[in-house]
Amino acid sequence: MRSHARTIALSGSAATLAMLVLWIVATFWIISFIGQRAELFLVQGTVQVLWADVPLGGAPGFYTRPSAEVRPIWWLVLGVTGAPPGVHRIGVPVWMFFLAAGVPTALAWRSVLRLRRRIAAGVCARCGYDRRGLAGSARCPECGAPVLKR
C-alpha cells in the first residue's frame, strides 16, 4: 500500500505538471495536427477536435503559431459557428484535465505524508495507535498491522 500511494503521487505529479505546462502553452500558442477529415488543436487553453464528413481541404501536417488572442476559454466548446453542415467540433479546457490529474495526486500525497508522519511519531501506520511501551516487532494491538520501519 505504501509504495502504491507513492507511485500514484509521483506519476500524478508528473501528469499534473504536464497539464499545467500544456495549459500555459495552449494559451499563448496554437498547435495543430491536421488530417484530411479531422484536426486536433490546442488553442486558447483548450484541446479541440474538429472533424467533418467530407475532406477539410488543408495540407495535412503539424503546425504551430503564436495565438492572436491570448484569452483562455474556460468552458466546453461545442459546434462551429457558421460552418457548413457535416463539420463538428468539441473542445475541452485543459484546466479540466489538470483538475482530473491534480485531485487524485493531492490525495495520494496526503496519504504518503500521513504515513511518514505516523512512522516518525512511533504510532501505528494504519490506525494511529500509540505504540510506546510495546515490543519493537509486536503487531498493533488495535488493528493487527505489522510494524513498518523508518
C-alpha positions in Angstrom: 0.0 0.0 0.0 2.8 2.4 0.9 4.7 2.1 -2.4 1.4 2.1 -4.4 0.4 5.5 -2.9 3.9 6.9 -3.6 3.8 5.7 -7.2 0.4 7.3 -7.7 1.7 10.5 -6.1 4.9 10.7 -8.2 3.2 9.8 -11.5 0.3 12.1 -10.8 2.7 14.9 -10.0 4.3 14.5 -13.4 0.9 14.3 -15.2 -0.3 17.4 -13.3 2.8 19.4 -14.2 2.5 18.3 -17.8 -1.2 19.6 -17.8 -0.1 22.9 -16.3 2.6 23.3 -19.0 0.1 22.3 -21.7 -2.4 24.8 -20.4 0.2 27.7 -20.4 1.4 26.8 -23.9 -2.1 26.4 -25.3 -3.0 29.8 -24.0 -0.2 31.6 -25.9 0.3 29.3 -29.0 -1.9 27.5 -31.5 -0.7 23.9 -32.1 -2.5 22.0 -34.8 -2.4 18.4 -36.0 -4.3 18.4 -39.3 -5.5 15.4 -41.2 -7.8 15.0 -44.2 -11.0 14.8 -42.2 -10.1 15.8 -38.7 -8.0 18.4 -36.8 -6.7 18.2 -33.2 -5.6 21.6 -32.0 -4.6 23.4 -28.8 -5.9 26.9 -28.7 -6.8 29.4 -26.1 -6.2 26.9 -23.2 -8.4 24.2 -24.8 -7.9 20.9 -26.5 -10.2 20.9 -29.5 -11.1 18.3 -32.1 -12.8 19.2 -35.4 -14.0 16.6 -37.8 -16.0 16.6 -41.0 -18.0 14.2 -43.1 -16.0 15.4 -46.2 -12.3 16.2 -46.5 -11.4 19.6 -44.9 -9.1 20.7 -47.7 -5.9 21.7 -45.9 -2.5 20.3 -46.2 -2.1 17.6 -43.5 0.6 18.1 -41.0 1.8 19.6 -37.8 1.6 23.4 -37.4 2.4 26.0 -34.7 2.0 29.7 -34.5 1.5 32.4 -31.8 -2.1 33.0 -30.8 -3.5 36.3 -31.9 -5.8 36.3 -28.9 -4.4 35.5 -25.5 -7.6 34.9 -23.7 -8.3 31.4 -22.4 -11.7 29.7 -23.0 -13.0 28.5 -19.6 -15.9 26.2 -20.6 -16.7 23.4 -23.1 -16.7 24.3 -26.8 -19.4 22.6 -28.9 -20.0 23.1 -32.6 -18.6 25.5 -35.2 -20.3 28.9 -35.7 -21.0 29.5 -39.4 -19.7 26.1 -40.6 -21.3 24.1 -43.3 -23.3 21.0 -42.4 -21.2 18.0 -41.6 -18.5 19.9 -39.7 -18.3 19.2 -36.0 -16.2 20.4 -33.1 -15.8 19.8 -29.4 -13.3 21.5 -27.1 -12.4 20.8 -23.5 -10.4 23.3 -21.4 -7.1 22.0 -20.2 -7.8 23.1 -16.7 -10.4 20.2 -16.5 -7.6 17.7 -17.3 -5.4 19.5 -14.8 -8.1 19.1 -12.1 -8.7 15.5 -13.0 -5.0 14.8 -12.5 -4.4 17.1 -9.6 -7.1 15.9 -7.1 -6.1 12.2 -7.0 -2.4 13.3 -6.9 -3.1 15.6 -3.9 -5.0 12.7 -2.1 -2.1 10.3 -2.8 0.5 12.8 -1.4 -1.7 13.3 1.6 -1.7 9.5 2.2 2.1 9.2 1.7 2.8 12.2 4.1 0.4 10.9 6.7 2.1 7.5 6.7 5.6 9.1 7.0 4.4 11.3 10.0 2.9 8.3 11.8 6.0 6.2 11.3 8.2 9.0 12.5 6.0 9.6 15.6 6.1 5.9 16.6 2.4 5.2 16.1 0.7 2.5 14.1 0.8 3.4 10.4 -2.7 2.1 9.7 -4.8 3.3 12.7 -2.6 5.8 14.6 -2.5 3.7 17.9 0.3 4.9 20.2 2.9 2.1 20.2 5.0 3.3 23.1 5.7 0.6 25.6 5.2 -2.3 23.0 7.9 -4.6 21.8 9.6 -3.3 18.6 8.4 -6.2 16.5 4.9 -6.6 18.0 1.8 -6.1 15.8 -0.6 -3.3 16.6 -3.0 -4.5 19.3 -5.7 -2.2 17.9 -5.8 -3.3 14.2 -3.2 -6.0 13.9 -1.0 -4.2 11.4 2.7 -5.2 11.3 5.4 -2.7 12.3 6.7 -0.5 9.4 10.3 0.5 9.6 11.5 4.1 9.0 
